[in-house]
Amino acid sequence: MYPIPAFSKLHLVIVQEIRNQTGLTITPDSDASIRADGTAAVVEGLYHHQAYIQRQLFVQTADEPYLYIHAEELKVPRLGGTRASGTVKAKSNAEVTINTGTKLTDGKGHFWSVVSTTIVQPNITAEISVTADQIGASWNFTGTTLLWVSPIAGLSGTAEVVSIAGGSDQEELEAWRARMLESKQLGQARDRESDLERAMKSVAGVGKIYVYKKRRGLGSMDVAITAVGSPPTLPAQALIDAAQLVLDEEAGFWADCRVYSPTQQLLDLAAVVKGTSVNYTDVETTIRNYLAELAPVEEYQANVLVSRIMALANVEDVTLTPNANIQPIVNWMHTYWLRAGTVAVSAAT
């Protein structure tokens, strides 16, 4: 990159040019020197502006407003956010009708609405589809129950959450930049695994992508996806359907393509901790954070978790159950994903 001359150097060059043309003796407080200061400041600003314009020419260094121009050229639009959706269970001691738009809340300013009218029979649990009222990852719900905003007579005031996931915020700037760079590097082709992954990432809400070719025989291709989130979550059916449309368009000669969700494989884990004044909440958080980091088909490694717990303050020893590595099940129909089940932390006796 062309170096930008310092202000002092520009000033000296202008002063010298004035001397060459006029023969004047120029002192620091002279009129010519003051005029040279002003001119040097303008010239320095022009140099910086040229450097700024140069940065906007490249995806790697362009600022956000100019990235939209590159995105239009590369056909890589920025992904907008998505609404979380999922299923809850409702129970009533009488026949009740839950209308479309009926709302649930977590009591913390988040609301979800019932997707379609559902009739709940007495003492029979009914599964009800819900969707978030707003776009964003904060509407992904990891708790167990939600509250009906206006409970119907006979209907239990709480609803058990099966899963609510798939909500995402607008694509992060650097993630968007990375997709554009990837598009430039790969070019426009089909059938390569990297091309399919790039196409799938163009679907708002898709997190990680796992491609399995010929798993169900020649000509078949299965693609497991997760939904964006921290940690990633299982995709809603609407997200799977959207990804399936893209895969069908991009898959080329692959005759039988399927997008699907990984299958949760819950891991119940117990930790017996030895130490004085151990913060057991921190131990449980460490366990859950480790399990949340695992990707589909990724192995649970007991020694890794032990080392993380041992790094906590005042922990002298820890015994885990199970204490052996666990490999998720993977077969021609399912891709299992280790997730936290029951986590129990207790003190060693």
WOUR-V519235 format. One record per pair of residues at least 6 apart in sequence whose C-alpha atoms are under 7 Angstrom apart, sorted by the first residue. I is the first residue (numbers start at 1). GAP is how many residues later the second one is. D is the distance in Angstrom with one decimal. If there is no record, write none. Layout:
i=I gap=GAP d=D
i=I gap=GAP d=D
This chain:
i=4 gap=43 d=6.2
i=7 gap=33 d=6.2
i=7 gap=34 d=6.7
i=7 gap=37 d=6.3
i=10 gap=30 d=5.4
i=11 gap=25 d=5.8
i=11 gap=26 d=6.0
i=11 gap=29 d=5.3
i=14 gap=22 d=5.9
i=15 gap=18 d=6.6
i=15 gap=21 d=6.2
i=19 gap=6 d=6.9
i=26 gap=6 d=6.6
i=26 gap=7 d=6.5
i=27 gap=6 d=6.7
i=55 gap=6 d=5.3
i=55 gap=7 d=5.5
i=56 gap=6 d=4.1
i=56 gap=7 d=6.5
i=56 gap=10 d=6.2
i=59 gap=8 d=6.7
i=59 gap=11 d=6.8
i=59 gap=118 d=6.8
i=59 gap=122 d=6.9
i=71 gap=6 d=5.5
i=71 gap=109 d=6.8
i=74 gap=106 d=7.0
i=76 gap=104 d=6.2
i=78 gap=93 d=6.4
i=78 gap=98 d=6.2
i=79 gap=91 d=6.1
i=79 gap=92 d=5.2
i=79 gap=125 d=5.3
i=80 gap=89 d=6.9
i=80 gap=90 d=4.5
i=80 gap=91 d=6.2
i=80 gap=124 d=6.3
i=81 gap=54 d=5.7
i=81 gap=55 d=5.9
i=81 gap=87 d=4.9
i=81 gap=88 d=4.3
i=81 gap=89 d=4.3
i=81 gap=123 d=6.6
i=82 gap=53 d=5.2
i=82 gap=54 d=6.1
i=82 gap=85 d=5.0
i=82 gap=86 d=5.0
i=82 gap=87 d=6.7
i=82 gap=122 d=6.6
i=82 gap=123 d=6.1
i=83 gap=48 d=6.8
i=83 gap=49 d=5.6
i=83 gap=51 d=6.2
i=83 gap=52 d=4.4
i=83 gap=53 d=6.1
i=83 gap=83 d=6.7
i=83 gap=84 d=4.5
i=83 gap=85 d=6.8
i=84 gap=47 d=5.9
i=84 gap=48 d=5.3
i=84 gap=55 d=5.9
i=84 gap=56 d=5.6
i=84 gap=80 d=6.2
i=84 gap=81 d=4.9
i=84 gap=82 d=4.7
i=84 gap=83 d=3.7
i=85 gap=45 d=5.7
i=85 gap=46 d=4.1
i=85 gap=47 d=6.0
i=85 gap=79 d=5.1
i=85 gap=80 d=5.6
i=85 gap=81 d=6.4
i=85 gap=151 d=6.3
i=86 gap=43 d=5.7
i=86 gap=44 d=5.5
i=86 gap=45 d=6.5
i=86 gap=77 d=5.3
i=86 gap=78 d=4.1
i=86 gap=79 d=6.3
i=86 gap=150 d=6.4
i=87 gap=40 d=6.4
i=87 gap=41 d=5.4
i=87 gap=42 d=4.5
i=87 gap=43 d=5.8
i=87 gap=74 d=6.4
i=87 gap=75 d=5.4
i=87 gap=76 d=5.6
i=87 gap=77 d=6.4
i=88 gap=39 d=5.7
i=88 gap=40 d=5.3
i=88 gap=41 d=6.6
i=88 gap=71 d=6.1
i=88 gap=72 d=5.4
i=88 gap=73 d=4.4
i=88 gap=74 d=5.2
i=89 gap=36 d=6.2
i=89 gap=37 d=5.5
i=89 gap=38 d=4.5
i=89 gap=39 d=6.1
i=89 gap=70 d=5.5
i=89 gap=71 d=5.0
i=89 gap=72 d=6.3
i=89 gap=73 d=6.9
i=90 gap=35 d=5.6
i=90 gap=36 d=5.3
i=90 gap=37 d=6.5
i=90 gap=69 d=5.2
i=90 gap=70 d=6.8
i=91 gap=29 d=7.0
i=91 gap=32 d=6.2
i=91 gap=33 d=6.2
i=91 gap=34 d=4.8
i=91 gap=35 d=6.5
i=91 gap=64 d=6.1
i=91 gap=65 d=5.8
i=92 gap=28 d=6.7
i=92 gap=29 d=7.0
i=92 gap=30 d=5.4
i=92 gap=31 d=5.6
i=92 gap=62 d=5.4
i=92 gap=63 d=4.2
i=92 gap=64 d=5.7
i=93 gap=29 d=4.7
i=93 gap=30 d=5.2
i=93 gap=61 d=5.4
i=93 gap=62 d=6.7
i=94 gap=27 d=6.5
i=94 gap=28 d=4.4
i=94 gap=60 d=5.5
i=95 gap=25 d=5.6
i=95 gap=26 d=4.6
i=95 gap=27 d=5.2
i=96 gap=23 d=5.8
i=96 gap=24 d=5.4
i=96 gap=25 d=6.8
i=97 gap=21 d=5.8
i=97 gap=22 d=4.4
i=97 gap=23 d=6.2
i=98 gap=19 d=5.6
i=98 gap=20 d=5.2
i=98 gap=21 d=6.2
i=99 gap=17 d=6.7
i=99 gap=18 d=4.3
i=99 gap=19 d=6.5
i=100 gap=14 d=5.2
i=100 gap=15 d=5.5
i=100 gap=16 d=4.6
i=100 gap=17 d=4.7
i=101 gap=12 d=4.9
i=101 gap=13 d=4.9
i=101 gap=14 d=6.5
i=102 gap=11 d=5.4
i=102 gap=12 d=5.3
i=103 gap=8 d=6.5
i=103 gap=9 d=5.6
i=103 gap=10 d=4.5
i=103 gap=11 d=6.4
i=103 gap=45 d=6.2
i=103 gap=46 d=5.7
i=104 gap=7 d=5.6
i=104 gap=8 d=5.2
i=104 gap=9 d=6.4
i=104 gap=42 d=6.1
i=104 gap=43 d=5.3
i=104 gap=44 d=4.5
i=104 gap=45 d=5.3
i=105 gap=6 d=4.6
i=105 gap=7 d=6.3
i=105 gap=41 d=5.7
i=105 gap=42 d=5.3
i=105 gap=43 d=6.5
i=105 gap=44 d=6.4
i=106 gap=40 d=5.2
i=106 gap=41 d=6.2
i=110 gap=29 d=6.6
i=111 gap=21 d=6.2
i=111 gap=22 d=5.8
i=112 gap=18 d=6.1
i=112 gap=19 d=5.3
i=112 gap=20 d=4.3
i=112 gap=21 d=5.4
i=113 gap=17 d=5.3
i=113 gap=18 d=5.5
i=113 gap=19 d=6.3
i=113 gap=20 d=6.5
i=114 gap=14 d=7.0
i=114 gap=15 d=6.0
i=114 gap=16 d=4.4
i=114 gap=17 d=6.6
i=115 gap=14 d=5.6
i=115 gap=15 d=5.2
i=115 gap=16 d=6.6
i=120 gap=6 d=5.9
i=132 gap=7 d=6.3
i=135 gap=32 d=6.5
i=135 gap=33 d=6.9
i=135 gap=34 d=6.9
i=136 gap=31 d=5.2
i=136 gap=32 d=4.6
i=136 gap=33 d=4.5
i=137 gap=30 d=4.5
i=137 gap=31 d=4.2
i=137 gap=32 d=5.5
i=137 gap=92 d=6.3
i=139 gap=28 d=6.2
i=140 gap=24 d=5.6
i=140 gap=25 d=4.6
i=140 gap=26 d=6.7
i=140 gap=27 d=5.7
i=141 gap=23 d=5.4
i=141 gap=24 d=6.5
i=144 gap=16 d=5.9
i=144 gap=17 d=5.2
i=145 gap=13 d=6.3
i=145 gap=14 d=5.4
i=145 gap=15 d=4.6
i=145 gap=16 d=5.3
i=146 gap=12 d=5.6
i=146 gap=13 d=5.2
i=146 gap=14 d=6.6
i=146 gap=15 d=6.9
i=147 gap=10 d=6.0
i=147 gap=11 d=4.6
i=147 gap=12 d=6.2
i=148 gap=9 d=5.7
i=148 gap=10 d=6.0
i=151 gap=6 d=5.7
i=165 gap=68 d=6.1
i=165 gap=69 d=6.5
i=165 gap=70 d=6.5
i=165 gap=71 d=6.4
i=166 gap=39 d=6.3
i=166 gap=61 d=5.1
i=166 gap=62 d=6.7
i=166 gap=67 d=6.8
i=166 gap=69 d=5.4
i=166 gap=70 d=5.7
i=167 gap=38 d=6.8
i=168 gap=37 d=5.7
i=168 gap=60 d=6.1
i=168 gap=61 d=6.6
i=189 gap=6 d=6.5
i=190 gap=6 d=7.0
i=190 gap=60 d=6.4
i=190 gap=61 d=6.8
i=190 gap=62 d=6.3
i=191 gap=60 d=5.9
i=191 gap=61 d=5.9
i=196 gap=54 d=6.7
i=197 gap=12 d=6.5
i=199 gap=47 d=6.9
i=200 gap=43 d=6.3
i=200 gap=46 d=6.6
i=200 gap=47 d=6.9
i=203 gap=40 d=6.3
i=205 gap=22 d=5.6
i=205 gap=23 d=5.5
i=206 gap=19 d=6.7
i=206 gap=20 d=6.1
i=206 gap=21 d=4.8
i=206 gap=22 d=5.7
i=207 gap=18 d=6.7
i=207 gap=19 d=5.1
i=207 gap=20 d=4.7
i=207 gap=21 d=4.2
i=207 gap=25 d=7.0
i=208 gap=17 d=5.6
i=208 gap=18 d=5.3
i=209 gap=14 d=6.8
i=209 gap=15 d=5.9
i=209 gap=16 d=4.7
i=209 gap=17 d=6.9
i=210 gap=13 d=5.5
i=210 gap=14 d=5.0
i=210 gap=15 d=6.4
i=211 gap=11 d=6.0
i=211 gap=12 d=4.6
i=211 gap=13 d=6.6
i=212 gap=9 d=5.8
i=212 gap=10 d=5.1
i=212 gap=11 d=6.1
i=213 gap=7 d=6.2
i=213 gap=8 d=4.4
i=213 gap=9 d=6.3
i=214 gap=6 d=4.7
i=214 gap=7 d=5.5
i=215 gap=6 d=6.6
i=215 gap=117 d=5.8
i=216 gap=116 d=6.1
i=219 gap=35 d=5.2
i=219 gap=36 d=5.2
i=219 gap=37 d=6.0
i=220 gap=34 d=6.2
i=220 gap=35 d=6.2
i=220 gap=36 d=4.5
i=220 gap=37 d=5.8
i=221 gap=33 d=6.8
i=221 gap=35 d=6.2
i=221 gap=36 d=4.8
i=221 gap=37 d=6.5
i=222 gap=35 d=5.8
i=222 gap=36 d=4.8
i=222 gap=37 d=6.0
i=223 gap=35 d=6.2
i=223 gap=36 d=4.8
i=223 gap=37 d=6.4
i=224 gap=35 d=5.9
i=224 gap=36 d=5.1
i=224 gap=37 d=5.5
i=224 gap=38 d=6.1
i=225 gap=35 d=6.6
i=225 gap=36 d=5.8
i=226 gap=6 d=6.4
i=226 gap=7 d=5.9
i=226 gap=8 d=5.3
i=226 gap=9 d=5.4
i=226 gap=35 d=6.8
i=227 gap=6 d=5.1
i=227 gap=7 d=5.7
i=227 gap=8 d=4.7
i=231 gap=61 d=5.8
i=231 gap=62 d=6.8
i=234 gap=27 d=6.5
i=235 gap=26 d=6.2
i=240 gap=19 d=6.2
i=240 gap=20 d=6.4
i=243 gap=16 d=6.8
i=244 gap=14 d=6.8
i=244 gap=15 d=5.5
i=248 gap=9 d=6.8
i=262 gap=34 d=6.8
i=262 gap=72 d=6.7
i=262 gap=73 d=5.0
i=262 gap=74 d=5.6
i=262 gap=75 d=6.1
i=263 gap=71 d=6.5
i=263 gap=72 d=5.9
i=263 gap=73 d=4.6
i=263 gap=74 d=5.8
i=264 gap=72 d=5.7
i=264 gap=73 d=4.9
i=264 gap=74 d=6.1
i=264 gap=75 d=6.3
i=265 gap=71 d=5.8
i=265 gap=72 d=5.5
i=265 gap=73 d=4.8
i=265 gap=74 d=6.0
i=266 gap=72 d=5.8
i=266 gap=73 d=5.0
i=266 gap=74 d=5.6
i=266 gap=75 d=4.8
i=267 gap=71 d=6.4
i=267 gap=72 d=6.0
i=267 gap=73 d=5.3
i=267 gap=74 d=4.9
i=268 gap=72 d=6.6
i=268 gap=73 d=4.7
i=268 gap=74 d=4.6
i=268 gap=75 d=6.0
i=269 gap=52 d=5.7
i=269 gap=53 d=6.5
i=269 gap=73 d=6.2
i=269 gap=74 d=5.0
i=269 gap=75 d=6.5
i=270 gap=50 d=5.8
i=270 gap=51 d=5.1
i=270 gap=73 d=5.8
i=270 gap=74 d=4.6
i=270 gap=75 d=5.9
i=271 gap=47 d=6.5
i=271 gap=48 d=5.7
i=271 gap=49 d=4.7
i=271 gap=50 d=6.5
i=271 gap=73 d=6.3
i=271 gap=74 d=4.8
i=271 gap=75 d=6.4
i=272 gap=46 d=5.6
i=272 gap=47 d=5.1
i=272 gap=48 d=6.6
i=272 gap=73 d=6.0
i=272 gap=74 d=5.0
i=272 gap=75 d=5.5
i=272 gap=76 d=5.5
i=273 gap=42 d=6.9
i=273 gap=44 d=6.0
i=273 gap=45 d=4.5
i=273 gap=46 d=6.6
i=273 gap=73 d=6.2
i=273 gap=74 d=5.0
i=273 gap=75 d=5.4
i=274 gap=41 d=6.2
i=274 gap=42 d=5.5
i=274 gap=43 d=5.0
i=274 gap=44 d=6.0
i=274 gap=73 d=6.0
i=274 gap=74 d=5.0
i=275 gap=39 d=5.6
i=275 gap=40 d=4.8
i=275 gap=41 d=5.0
i=275 gap=42 d=6.9
i=276 gap=38 d=5.9
i=277 gap=37 d=6.5
i=278 gap=35 d=6.9
i=278 gap=36 d=5.5
i=278 gap=37 d=6.2
i=280 gap=65 d=6.6
i=283 gap=26 d=6.2
i=284 gap=59 d=6.9
i=284 gap=61 d=6.5
i=286 gap=23 d=6.7
i=287 gap=18 d=6.9
i=288 gap=52 d=6.4
i=290 gap=15 d=6.9
i=291 gap=48 d=6.0
i=291 gap=49 d=6.0
i=292 gap=47 d=6.6
i=294 gap=44 d=6.9
i=295 gap=42 d=6.7
i=296 gap=39 d=6.9
i=296 gap=40 d=6.1
i=296 gap=41 d=4.2
i=296 gap=42 d=6.9
i=297 gap=31 d=5.3
i=297 gap=33 d=6.9
i=297 gap=38 d=6.5
i=297 gap=39 d=5.9
i=297 gap=40 d=5.6
i=298 gap=29 d=7.0
i=298 gap=30 d=6.8
i=299 gap=26 d=6.9
i=299 gap=27 d=5.7
i=299 gap=28 d=4.6
i=299 gap=29 d=6.3
i=300 gap=25 d=5.4
i=300 gap=26 d=5.1
i=300 gap=27 d=6.4
i=301 gap=24 d=4.7
i=301 gap=25 d=6.9
i=302 gap=21 d=5.7
i=302 gap=22 d=5.8
i=302 gap=23 d=5.5
i=306 gap=12 d=6.9
i=310 gap=6 d=6.8
i=310 gap=7 d=6.6
i=328 gap=8 d=5.5
i=328 gap=9 d=6.3
i=328 gap=10 d=6.4
i=329 gap=6 d=6.7
i=329 gap=7 d=5.4
i=330 gap=6 d=6.0
